[in-house]
Amino acid sequence: MNKEHYKSEYEGFFAEFYDILQPTVHDAPAYVKFAKEFGDPILELGCGTGRLLIPIAKKGFKITGIDSSREMLAICRSKLEQEEKETQNRATLIKADMRDFNLGEKFKLIFTACNTIFHLLEAEDLRKALRCVHKHLAENGIFIIDISAPNIPFMVETNDKEFVSEYTHPETGRKIINRFKAFYDFLNQIETDEIFLEEYKNGKITRQATAKVTLTYFFPRELRIILQSCGFEVFKEYGSLNGEPLTSKSQNIIFLCRKGSVKYGSK
């Protein structure tokens, strides 16, 4: 049996497993709608396997995706190769760190979805990423942040509890078991996830992978303050991609931002 160990859930078996875990693109229509409303060119931070990037490109929009994982980008390129040439030509993939990139282009719409910013553990890491966004955002452009809202009662209840789910590999038909356990440091807003993947053939384990991932999470008030400190104005807030208002019971935090009236860096 092949045992694999990773520091990220975007490498090796975990990268291959990503689209199995996320077989639907339920949020893609919302981002296509944003693209229609705000226009292109578009930049996605943390495009991964193209779960959102490809549907947007297929709808006729020019989009660039950056990601720090070579393996996730390789999967995205492979998926793009199965699309029509026009779609391929509208999509650009770049390996880059969201905290430090320079694309030499301005974008009408920049977005980061799927809790991507949770990987920015320190406030300064988030500020670095936001400075890059500010630099690349057109003067009348829109920046969208889409994250899960912290559910403290659920986090307390599930702290150090294992969740097990079963999947079938769409190509091999083999069974895949996903074991997930989260630990929360509530004082420092740190979540540590232990993830185990097991692949079975004829009832026997043929492949096993583990990853230990450290994340953070943000509350609306602190996120607003950090955005404002980096030259952004939050002009719309939603609790879901369906446009529901942001409340204490919302499962998501969606901020629509634009460059503030006070230029970033001015006093």
N, C-alpha and C positions, 0 to 999 in steps of 0.2 A: 504493500500500500504506500502511495506517495503522500508524505506529510509536508505541508507548506505552511510557512509562517510569514505574516506580513504586518507592516506598521500602518497600513491603510486598507480601507475596503474598496480601493480603486485599482488594485493590482491583482495579477494572476487569476486564480479561480474566482475571486470576488469581482473582478472586472467582467469576467465571462458571465457571472451570475446576475449582474446588475439588471440586464434587460429581462431576465426571467422573473426577478423580484418585482420589476416595474413593467409588466406586459402591456399596460394601457397607458395612454397619454391623455388622461382625463382633463389635465390642465392646459393642453396644447390649444384648444379653441379659444381660451381666454387670451393667450399670448398672440394668437393670430389676430384677434380683435384689437389688441393693443397696437399691433403692427399696422393694421388698417387705419387706426385712429391717429397714430403719431408718425408713421412713415418710416422709410429706411434712408440710409443704411442703419443696421441694427448691430449691437454688440451684446453677446451673452457671456457673462463671467461664469466659468465652470460649466461648460457645455456638455461635458461627459461623452456619452455614447450618441449624442444627437437627439435625445428623446423629444426635446422642444425645437432644437435648431432645424432639424430636417422638415418637420411639418410646416414651419414658417417659410423655409426656402421653397418648399413645394407650392406654396400659395403665391409665389412670385416676388418675394422680398429678398433683398440683398442682406445677408447676415454673416457676421464674423463671430466665431466662437473661440474662446481661449480656455485652456485647461492645463493643469500642471501634470496630469497623468498621461504618459505616452501610450499606455495600454488602452485607456478609455478613448483617446483620440484615434488610435488604430482601429478600434471597433467602429467608431463613428465614420471613418474614411471607408471602411469596408461596406457599411450600410449605404453610404452615399453613392458608392460605385454601382449599386443596384437601382439607383434612381435615374431618371432621364437626364440627359446632358445639360439641359437648361437649369435643372435643379442643382446639379453639381457645380455649375458655373456661378450660381448665386451664393454659394457657401464657401467660406474661407475658414480653415482651421489652423490655429497657432498654439504651440506649446509655450505657455507663459504663466508666471506667478501673478495672481490678481493684485498683489501688493506692489508689484514693480513691473509695469509694462509700458511700452511706448510704440504705438502702432502708426503714428504719423497721419492720423485720420480723425475726423470728428463724426459723431454719430447722433442721429436724431432720437434714437431710443437705445438705452442701455438697461439691461436687466440682470438680476441674479435671483434664481429661484431655488426651490428644493433645499432650503437651509444651507446653501453654499457658504454663507458668511459665518456659520457656526464653526467652521474650521479656523477662523481667525481668533485665536485664544486670547490675545492681549488687545486692549483697546487701541494701542498704537498700530497694531496690525490692521485693524479695521480702518483707522484713519489713513494709513498708507494706501489702502485699496480705494478709499473714497477720494483721495487726492488724485489718483490715477483716473478714476471715473470723471471727476470734475474737469480734468485736463482734456479728456476725450469727448466730453458731451458738448454738442452744439449749443449755441447761446439760447435757443428756444427749445432745446431737447428735453427729454423726459427720462428720469432714472427711476426704475422700479425695483423695490426690495420685497421679496416674498419669502417669509419664514413661518415656522410653526410658533404659536403662542405658548409660552411655558404653562403647563397644566400642573401646578404644584401638588394638589391632592393626588393626582394620578402618579406623579413622580415619587411621592412619599410612599404610596401604596405598592408600587412596583419596584422600588429600590432593592437591588440584589436578588430579584426574582427572575428565573429563566423562562423564556418564551420559546416554544418549539413550533416550527411550521414545516410543512412538507410540500415539495414541488416536483414536477416532472419535467425533465429536460426536453425541450421541444424538438430537438434533433436526434438525440440518442435514445430518448424514452426512459432514461435511467432516473431513479428516485434521488432527490436531493433533500437532505434535512438541514434546516437552518436553525441553529440554537443561538439565542440572543439574550444577553444579560447586561443591564445598565446599572451603574453606580453613580450616585449624585453627591457632589460636594456643594451643598446649598449656600454655604458662606461665600465661596469663590465663584459660584455659577459655573461649575465644571461638571461635565458628564463624561464618564469613562465607560465605553462599551466593549464588552468581550463578545466576539462573534465566532461561531464555529460552523463550518460547512462540511457536510459529509455526502459523498456520492456513492450510491449503491448499485451493484449489478448482480442480479440473481441472489439478492439477499446478503451479499458481502460488500463490505466497504472497500472501494477501489481508490478513493481519493479523499484526503482530509486537509482542510485549511483553517488556520486560526488568524485572527487579527485583534489587536487591542487599539482602540481608537479613542482619542481625547477630543472632546468638543466643548463649546460653550453655548450659551443661549442668552437671548436679549429680551428685555421688557420694553414696551413701547416708549415709556418716558426717557429711558437712557438712550435708546436708539435715536429719538428725536434730537436730543441734546448733542450727540456725536455728529449727526447729520448737519445740524445747524453750525457746529463748530468748524465743519469742513466746507461751508459755503452753500449748503442746500436748504431749500424751503420745502417742507412737506405740505402739499396742497390738497391731497386727498388721502384718506385712510379707510381701509376696508378690513373686514373680518373674514372675508373669503373672496375667491376669484369671481364669485357670482355677484359681487357688489354689495354684500350685506354689510351693515355698519359694524365698526370695531367696538366690541363690548368686552366686559370682563369674562364672558362665556365664549368668546370667539376662539376657534381652533387655529386660526391663522392671523398673521399680521401682514398686511400688504400696504406699503407706503408708496405713493406716487410723488416724486420729488422733481424740482427744477432748481436751477441756479438761483440763489437768493439775490435780493436787491442790493445787498452789501457784498461786494466782490470778495471771494476767498483770499485771505492773506492781507486784506486791507485793515486798517485800524480806525 
